Amino acid sequence: MLSVVNADGTTSNGSLIDEIVRCMLAAALEAEVNAYMAELADQRDGQGRRLVVSNGCHHPRNSPQPPEPFRSRPRV
């Protein structure tokens, strides 16, 4: 993830340190999940399916905005 850093060391969303810490935590959590999944990859149920699977993740979706309210013209 790239972002513009201001002269005082901050980004538009917060301080540079906050961004670094957030990225480090995300990387540590991802590594922990990958290690857990690798440890239990060989465990299967009676039908041969894995007992532990990851749900995965998707990028956030943009929800459509509701249409503008209909404004009727006054009757004359």
N, CA, C and O atoms as a GROMACS GRO file, in nm:
protein
  304
    1MET      N    1   0.085  -0.116   0.000
    1MET     CA    2   0.000   0.000   0.000
    1MET      C    3   0.090   0.123   0.000
    1MET      O    4   0.176   0.137   0.087
    2LEU      N    5   0.071   0.211  -0.095
    2LEU     CA    6   0.148   0.333  -0.104
    2LEU      C    7   0.062   0.451  -0.064
    2LEU      O    8  -0.059   0.452  -0.088
    3SER      N    9   0.125   0.550  -0.003
    3SER     CA   10   0.052   0.671   0.032
    3SER      C   11   0.148   0.789   0.027
    3SER      O   12   0.269   0.772   0.036
    4VAL      N   13   0.093   0.906   0.015
    4VAL     CA   14   0.172   1.028   0.010
    4VAL      C   15   0.206   1.069   0.153
    4VAL      O   16   0.118   1.075   0.239
    5VAL      N   17   0.334   1.098   0.176
    5VAL     CA   18   0.379   1.139   0.309
    5VAL      C   19   0.407   1.288   0.306
    5VAL      O   20   0.480   1.337   0.219
    6ASN      N   21   0.350   1.361   0.400
    6ASN     CA   22   0.371   1.505   0.411
    6ASN      C   23   0.509   1.534   0.468
    6ASN      O   24   0.578   1.442   0.513
    7ALA      N   25   0.550   1.660   0.466
    7ALA     CA   26   0.682   1.700   0.515
    7ALA      C   27   0.698   1.670   0.664
    7ALA      O   28   0.810   1.645   0.709
    8ASP      N   29   0.589   1.672   0.741
    8ASP     CA   30   0.600   1.646   0.885
    8ASP      C   31   0.590   1.498   0.919
    8ASP      O   32   0.583   1.463   1.037
    9GLY      N   33   0.589   1.409   0.819
    9GLY     CA   34   0.588   1.265   0.843
    9GLY      C   35   0.451   1.205   0.860
    9GLY      O   36   0.439   1.090   0.901
   10THR      N   37   0.346   1.279   0.828
   10THR     CA   38   0.211   1.226   0.840
   10THR      C   39   0.155   1.198   0.702
   10THR      O   40   0.202   1.253   0.601
   11THR      N   41   0.054   1.114   0.698
   11THR     CA   42  -0.018   1.088   0.575
   11THR      C   43  -0.154   1.155   0.586
   11THR      O   44  -0.188   1.212   0.690
   12SER      N   45  -0.231   1.148   0.480
   12SER     CA   46  -0.362   1.213   0.483
   12SER      C   47  -0.457   1.145   0.580
   12SER      O   48  -0.549   1.209   0.630
   13ASN      N   49  -0.436   1.014   0.608
   13ASN     CA   50  -0.524   0.940   0.698
   13ASN      C   51  -0.476   0.938   0.842
   13ASN      O   52  -0.554   0.904   0.931
   14GLY      N   53  -0.354   0.973   0.869
   14GLY     CA   54  -0.300   0.968   1.004
   14GLY      C   55  -0.150   0.972   0.999
   14GLY      O   56  -0.091   1.008   0.897
   15SER      N   57  -0.086   0.935   1.108
   15SER     CA   58   0.059   0.943   1.112
   15SER      C   59   0.121   0.825   1.038
   15SER      O   60   0.057   0.721   1.020
   16LEU      N   61   0.242   0.842   0.996
   16LEU     CA   62   0.315   0.738   0.924
   16LEU      C   63   0.337   0.617   1.014
   16LEU      O   64   0.332   0.503   0.968
   17ILE      N   65   0.360   0.641   1.142
   17ILE     CA   66   0.381   0.530   1.236
   17ILE      C   67   0.256   0.445   1.246
   17ILE      O   68   0.265   0.322   1.253
   18ASP      N   69   0.137   0.508   1.248
   18ASP     CA   70   0.012   0.432   1.252
   18ASP      C   71  -0.001   0.340   1.131
   18ASP      O   72  -0.044   0.226   1.144
   19GLU      N   73   0.036   0.390   1.014
   19GLU     CA   74   0.029   0.310   0.892
   19GLU      C   75   0.125   0.191   0.899
   19GLU      O   76   0.089   0.080   0.861
   20ILE      N   77   0.247   0.215   0.948
   20ILE     CA   78   0.346   0.108   0.958
   20ILE      C   79   0.301   0.002   1.057
   20ILE      O   80   0.312  -0.117   1.029
   21VAL      N   81   0.250   0.044   1.172
   21VAL     CA   82   0.203  -0.050   1.273
   21VAL      C   83   0.087  -0.133   1.220
   21VAL      O   84   0.081  -0.254   1.242
   22ARG      N   85  -0.006  -0.069   1.150
   22ARG     CA   86  -0.121  -0.141   1.094
   22ARG      C   87  -0.075  -0.246   0.993
   22ARG      O   88  -0.126  -0.358   0.993
   23CYS      N   89   0.021  -0.211   0.908
   23CYS     CA   90   0.073  -0.307   0.810
   23CYS      C   91   0.147  -0.422   0.877
   23CYS      O   92   0.136  -0.537   0.834
   24MET      N   93   0.223  -0.391   0.983
   24MET     CA   94   0.296  -0.496   1.055
   24MET      C   95   0.200  -0.592   1.124
   24MET      O   96   0.222  -0.713   1.122
   25LEU      N   97   0.093  -0.539   1.185
   25LEU     CA   98  -0.006  -0.626   1.250
   25LEU      C   99  -0.078  -0.714   1.148
   25LEU      O  100  -0.101  -0.832   1.174
   26ALA      N  101  -0.113  -0.657   1.034
   26ALA     CA  102  -0.180  -0.735   0.930
   26ALA      C  103  -0.090  -0.847   0.880
   26ALA      O  104  -0.137  -0.959   0.858
   27ALA      N  105   0.039  -0.818   0.862
   27ALA     CA  106   0.133  -0.921   0.815
   27ALA      C  107   0.151  -1.030   0.920
   27ALA      O  108   0.159  -1.148   0.886
   28ALA      N  109   0.158  -0.992   1.049
   28ALA     CA  110   0.173  -1.090   1.155
   28ALA      C  111   0.051  -1.180   1.165
   28ALA      O  112   0.064  -1.302   1.183
   29LEU      N  113  -0.069  -1.123   1.154
   29LEU     CA  114  -0.191  -1.203   1.159
   29LEU      C  115  -0.200  -1.298   1.040
   29LEU      O  116  -0.241  -1.413   1.056
   30GLU      N  117  -0.164  -1.250   0.923
   30GLU     CA  118  -0.168  -1.335   0.804
   30GLU      C  119  -0.069  -1.451   0.817
   30GLU      O  120  -0.100  -1.564   0.778
   31ALA      N  121   0.050  -1.425   0.872
   31ALA     CA  122   0.149  -1.531   0.892
   31ALA      C  123   0.099  -1.633   0.994
   31ALA      O  124   0.121  -1.753   0.977
   32GLU      N  125   0.033  -1.587   1.100
   32GLU     CA  126  -0.021  -1.678   1.201
   32GLU      C  127  -0.131  -1.767   1.142
   32GLU      O  128  -0.135  -1.887   1.171
   33VAL      N  129  -0.218  -1.710   1.062
   33VAL     CA  130  -0.325  -1.788   0.998
   33VAL      C  131  -0.265  -1.891   0.902
   33VAL      O  132  -0.308  -2.006   0.900
   34ASN      N  133  -0.166  -1.850   0.823
   34ASN     CA  134  -0.104  -1.943   0.728
   34ASN      C  135  -0.035  -2.059   0.801
   34ASN      O  136  -0.043  -2.173   0.756
   35ALA      N  137   0.031  -2.031   0.914
   35ALA     CA  138   0.096  -2.137   0.991
   35ALA      C  139  -0.007  -2.233   1.049
   35ALA      O  140   0.014  -2.355   1.047
   36TYR      N  141  -0.117  -2.180   1.100
   36TYR     CA  142  -0.224  -2.264   1.156
   36TYR      C  143  -0.285  -2.352   1.048
   36TYR      O  144  -0.310  -2.471   1.071
   37MET      N  145  -0.310  -2.294   0.930
   37MET     CA  146  -0.369  -2.372   0.820
   37MET      C  147  -0.273  -2.482   0.774
   37MET      O  148  -0.316  -2.593   0.745
   38ALA      N  149  -0.143  -2.452   0.767
   38ALA     CA  150  -0.045  -2.551   0.724
   38ALA      C  151  -0.034  -2.664   0.826
   38ALA      O  152  -0.015  -2.780   0.789
   39GLU      N  153  -0.046  -2.630   0.954
   39GLU     CA  154  -0.036  -2.731   1.060
   39GLU      C  155  -0.151  -2.831   1.053
   39GLU      O  156  -0.132  -2.949   1.083
   40LEU      N  157  -0.269  -2.786   1.015
   40LEU     CA  158  -0.388  -2.872   1.015
   40LEU      C  159  -0.432  -2.914   0.875
   40LEU      O  160  -0.542  -2.964   0.858
   41ALA      N  161  -0.347  -2.894   0.775
   41ALA     CA  162  -0.385  -2.922   0.636
   41ALA      C  163  -0.409  -3.070   0.611
   41ALA      O  164  -0.487  -3.105   0.523
   42ASP      N  165  -0.345  -3.159   0.687
   42ASP     CA  166  -0.358  -3.302   0.661
   42ASP      C  167  -0.476  -3.366   0.734
   42ASP      O  168  -0.503  -3.484   0.713
   43GLN      N  169  -0.546  -3.293   0.817
   43GLN     CA  170  -0.660  -3.350   0.890
   43GLN      C  171  -0.785  -3.344   0.802
   43GLN      O  172  -0.823  -3.238   0.753
   44ARG      N  173  -0.848  -3.462   0.783
   44ARG     CA  174  -0.965  -3.474   0.694
   44ARG      C  175  -1.079  -3.541   0.768
   44ARG      O  176  -1.058  -3.612   0.867
   45ASP      N  177  -1.202  -3.517   0.720
   45ASP     CA  178  -1.318  -3.584   0.778
   45ASP      C  179  -1.341  -3.717   0.706
   45ASP      O  180  -1.258  -3.758   0.625
   46GLY      N  181  -1.452  -3.783   0.734
   46GLY     CA  182  -1.482  -3.913   0.675
   46GLY      C  183  -1.500  -3.909   0.525
   46GLY      O  184  -1.483  -4.011   0.459
   47GLN      N  185  -1.535  -3.794   0.469
   47GLN     CA  186  -1.556  -3.781   0.324
   47GLN      C  187  -1.433  -3.726   0.253
   47GLN      O  188  -1.439  -3.699   0.133
   48GLY      N  189  -1.323  -3.710   0.325
   48GLY     CA  190  -1.199  -3.664   0.263
   48GLY      C  191  -1.185  -3.513   0.253
   48GLY      O  192  -1.092  -3.464   0.190
   49ARG      N  193  -1.276  -3.439   0.314
   49ARG     CA  194  -1.267  -3.293   0.310
   49ARG      C  195  -1.186  -3.242   0.428
   49ARG      O  196  -1.183  -3.305   0.534
   50ARG      N  197  -1.120  -3.129   0.409
   50ARG     CA  198  -1.041  -3.070   0.517
   50ARG      C  199  -1.131  -3.030   0.634
   50ARG      O  200  -1.244  -2.986   0.615
   51LEU      N  201  -1.078  -3.047   0.756
   51LEU     CA  202  -1.153  -3.007   0.874
   51LEU      C  203  -1.141  -2.857   0.900
   51LEU      O  204  -1.234  -2.796   0.954
   52VAL      N  205  -1.029  -2.798   0.861
   52VAL     CA  206  -1.007  -2.655   0.883
   52VAL      C  207  -0.983  -2.590   0.747
   52VAL      O  208  -0.890  -2.627   0.676
   53VAL      N  209  -1.067  -2.493   0.713
   53VAL     CA  210  -1.051  -2.419   0.588
   53VAL      C  211  -1.060  -2.270   0.617
   53VAL      O  212  -1.114  -2.228   0.719
   54SER      N  213  -1.008  -2.192   0.526
   54SER     CA  214  -1.013  -2.046   0.540
   54SER      C  215  -1.134  -1.994   0.464
   54SER      O  216  -1.168  -2.044   0.357
   55ASN      N  217  -1.198  -1.893   0.520
   55ASN     CA  218  -1.311  -1.832   0.451
   55ASN      C  219  -1.266  -1.739   0.340
   55ASN      O  220  -1.344  -1.706   0.251
   56GLY      N  221  -1.140  -1.697   0.343
   56GLY     CA  222  -1.090  -1.605   0.242
   56GLY      C  223  -1.133  -1.463   0.272
   56GLY      O  224  -1.192  -1.435   0.376
   57CYS      N  225  -1.105  -1.376   0.179
   57CYS     CA  226  -1.145  -1.236   0.196
   57CYS      C  227  -1.164  -1.174   0.058
   57CYS      O  228  -1.104  -1.217  -0.040
   58HIS      N  229  -1.247  -1.076   0.053
   58HIS     CA  230  -1.274  -1.003  -0.070
   58HIS      C  231  -1.252  -0.855  -0.046
   58HIS      O  232  -1.251  -0.809   0.068
   59HIS      N  233  -1.234  -0.784  -0.154
   59HIS     CA  234  -1.224  -0.639  -0.144
   59HIS      C  235  -1.362  -0.583  -0.111
   59HIS      O  236  -1.462  -0.639  -0.155
   60PRO      N  237  -1.368  -0.476  -0.036
   60PRO     CA  238  -1.500  -0.419  -0.005
   60PRO      C  239  -1.573  -0.378  -0.132
   60PRO      O  240  -1.513  -0.327  -0.226
   61ARG      N  241  -1.702  -0.401  -0.133
   61ARG     CA  242  -1.783  -0.365  -0.250
   61ARG      C  243  -1.837  -0.224  -0.233
   61ARG      O  244  -1.861  -0.178  -0.121
   62ASN      N  245  -1.855  -0.158  -0.344
   62ASN     CA  246  -1.920  -0.027  -0.343
   62ASN      C  247  -2.070  -0.049  -0.353
   62ASN      O  248  -2.118  -0.103  -0.453
   63SER      N  249  -2.142  -0.009  -0.251
   63SER     CA  250  -2.287  -0.026  -0.256
   63SER      C  251  -2.347   0.088  -0.336
   63SER      O  252  -2.303   0.202  -0.325
   64PRO      N  253  -2.446   0.058  -0.417
   64PRO     CA  254  -2.508   0.164  -0.497
   64PRO      C  255  -2.579   0.265  -0.408
   64PRO      O  256  -2.638   0.230  -0.305
   65GLN      N  257  -2.573   0.387  -0.448
   65GLN     CA  258  -2.639   0.493  -0.373
   65GLN      C  259  -2.789   0.490  -0.403
   65GLN      O  260  -2.828   0.461  -0.516
   66PRO      N  261  -2.872   0.518  -0.304
   66PRO     CA  262  -3.016   0.521  -0.332
   66PRO      C  263  -3.048   0.637  -0.426
   66PRO      O  264  -2.979   0.738  -0.425
   67PRO      N  265  -3.151   0.621  -0.508
   67PRO     CA  266  -3.185   0.730  -0.600
   67PRO      C  267  -3.234   0.853  -0.525
   67PRO      O  268  -3.279   0.845  -0.411
   68GLU      N  269  -3.224   0.964  -0.591
   68GLU     CA  270  -3.274   1.089  -0.532
   68GLU      C  271  -3.424   1.078  -0.511
   68GLU      O  272  -3.494   1.017  -0.593
   69PRO      N  273  -3.475   1.136  -0.403
   69PRO     CA  274  -3.621   1.130  -0.383
   69PRO      C  275  -3.694   1.204  -0.494
   69PRO      O  276  -3.648   1.306  -0.545
   70PHE      N  277  -3.809   1.150  -0.531
   70PHE     CA  278  -3.888   1.211  -0.637
   70PHE      C  279  -3.956   1.335  -0.583
   70PHE      O  280  -4.025   1.330  -0.480
   71ARG      N  281  -3.938   1.445  -0.651
   71ARG     CA  282  -4.000   1.571  -0.609
   71ARG      C  283  -4.106   1.608  -0.713
   71ARG      O  284  -4.074   1.642  -0.827
   72SER      N  285  -4.227   1.601  -0.671
   72SER     CA  286  -4.334   1.635  -0.765
   72SER      C  287  -4.352   1.786  -0.769
   72SER      O  288  -4.328   1.857  -0.671
   73ARG      N  289  -4.394   1.833  -0.884
   73ARG     CA  290  -4.420   1.977  -0.898
   73ARG      C  291  -4.558   2.007  -0.839
   73ARG      O  292  -4.648   1.924  -0.850
   74PRO      N  293  -4.574   2.122  -0.779
   74PRO     CA  294  -4.706   2.155  -0.724
   74PRO      C  295  -4.808   2.173  -0.837
   74PRO      O  296  -4.776   2.224  -0.944
   75ARG      N  297  -4.929   2.130  -0.810
   75ARG     CA  298  -5.036   2.147  -0.909
   75ARG      C  299  -5.082   2.291  -0.908
   75ARG      O  300  -5.091   2.355  -0.803
   76VAL      N  301  -5.111   2.340  -1.023
   76VAL     CA  302  -5.156   2.479  -1.034
   76VAL      C  303  -5.300   2.485  -1.072
   76VAL      O  304  -5.356   2.593  -1.086
   0.00000   0.00000   0.00000
